[in-house]
Amino acid sequence: MHDPAGWDWLQDAPAAVPAPAELAPACARLFATADGKLLLAHLRRTTVDRTLGASAGDAALRMLEGQRALVLRLEALARPAAQIAGQG
């Protein structure tokens, strides 16, 4: 019996995890659009460029660092392969 308020939705088979070789081009295409650039800039402003005061608690610092890591990972995936090759 299906219980919409319950946990049975967890029983669905997990989606296959795409290989990094698939993710990078998809991310680059996504964030190359005007909307993608707008979103990535917003994510950067609200995480990477954000500072917390000296009174920030441990939980807040850890949360922000996790968010920063995610945004930096997205930025790295969004970088075109030609740009990455030129940096090495």
C-alpha positions as CSV (number, residue, x, y, z in Angstrom):
1,M,0.0,0.0,0.0
2,H,1.3,3.4,-1.0
3,D,1.5,6.0,1.9
4,P,2.2,9.4,0.3
5,A,3.2,10.8,3.8
6,G,5.5,7.9,4.5
7,W,8.9,6.8,3.5
8,D,8.0,4.3,0.7
9,W,9.3,6.8,-1.9
10,L,12.8,5.8,-0.8
11,Q,12.2,2.4,-2.3
12,D,12.6,3.7,-5.8
13,A,15.7,2.6,-7.5
14,P,18.4,5.2,-7.3
15,A,19.3,7.0,-10.5
16,A,22.6,6.1,-12.1
17,V,25.4,8.5,-11.2
18,P,26.8,10.1,-14.4
19,A,30.5,9.9,-15.0
20,P,32.5,13.1,-14.6
21,A,33.1,13.0,-18.4
22,E,29.4,13.4,-18.8
23,L,28.9,16.0,-16.1
24,A,31.5,18.5,-17.2
25,P,30.2,19.2,-20.7
26,A,26.6,19.3,-19.3
27,C,27.6,21.8,-16.6
28,A,29.6,23.9,-19.1
29,R,26.5,24.1,-21.4
30,L,24.2,24.9,-18.6
31,F,26.3,27.7,-17.1
32,A,27.2,29.1,-20.5
33,T,23.6,30.4,-20.9
34,A,22.6,33.8,-19.7
35,D,20.4,32.2,-17.0
36,G,23.2,29.9,-16.0
37,K,25.6,32.7,-15.6
38,L,23.1,34.7,-13.6
39,L,22.5,31.7,-11.3
40,L,26.2,30.9,-10.9
41,A,27.0,34.5,-10.1
42,H,24.2,34.5,-7.4
43,L,25.6,31.3,-5.9
44,R,29.1,32.7,-5.8
45,R,27.9,36.0,-4.1
46,T,25.9,34.1,-1.5
47,T,28.6,31.6,-0.6
48,V,32.1,32.1,-1.8
49,D,32.1,35.9,-1.5
50,R,30.2,35.8,1.8
51,T,31.9,36.3,5.2
52,L,30.7,35.5,8.6
53,G,31.4,37.5,11.7
54,A,33.6,36.5,14.5
55,S,30.6,35.4,16.5
56,A,29.5,32.8,13.9
57,G,29.0,29.4,15.4
58,D,30.7,26.2,14.4
59,A,27.5,25.0,12.6
60,A,27.2,28.1,10.6
61,L,30.9,28.0,9.5
62,R,30.6,24.3,8.5
63,M,27.4,25.0,6.6
64,L,29.0,27.9,4.7
65,E,32.1,25.9,3.9
66,G,30.0,23.0,2.5
67,Q,28.1,25.5,0.3
68,R,31.3,27.0,-0.9
69,A,32.7,23.7,-1.8
70,L,29.6,22.9,-3.8
71,V,29.7,26.2,-5.7
72,L,33.4,25.8,-6.4
73,R,32.8,22.3,-7.7
74,L,30.1,23.5,-10.1
75,E,32.4,26.3,-11.3
76,A,35.1,23.8,-12.0
77,L,32.8,21.5,-13.9
78,A,31.4,24.5,-15.8
79,R,34.9,25.6,-17.0
80,P,35.2,24.6,-20.7
81,A,37.8,21.9,-21.4
82,A,39.8,24.2,-23.7
83,Q,40.2,26.7,-20.8
84,I,41.3,24.0,-18.4
85,A,43.8,22.6,-21.0
86,G,45.3,26.1,-21.5
87,Q,45.9,26.5,-17.7
88,G,48.0,23.4,-17.4
